[in-house]
Amino acid sequence: MFNANTLRAAVIRDLAQHPGGDTTGGIAKRIGVDYRQVYTHIKTLEAEGLVSAAGEAAVRNGQRVQYSIDLGRLREQGLIYMRYLSGE
């Protein structure tokens, strides 16, 4: 499930607690890491369909992109992971 590790879990948790979304810099400040580390995990989560960026059509270079998590998809993936862990 989304290649979970401690930092990725922190990014997911932070976005879940901030449903309006935030930038990689804002997330990084709250969880105490460099924004580039957050960005790496955001890109993976975005590719998996768990995170989306506001203003997808806008060019991202140099812009403050707001990322948000799809809580419904997160729940779905969590249930799948729990079934896997329980041997179903």
Buried (B, 14 or more C-beta within 10 A) or exposed (E): BBEEEEBBEBBBEBBEEBEEBBBBEBBBBBBEBEBEBBBBBBBBBEEEEBBBBEEEEEEEEEEEBBBBBBEEBBEEBEEEEEEEEEEE
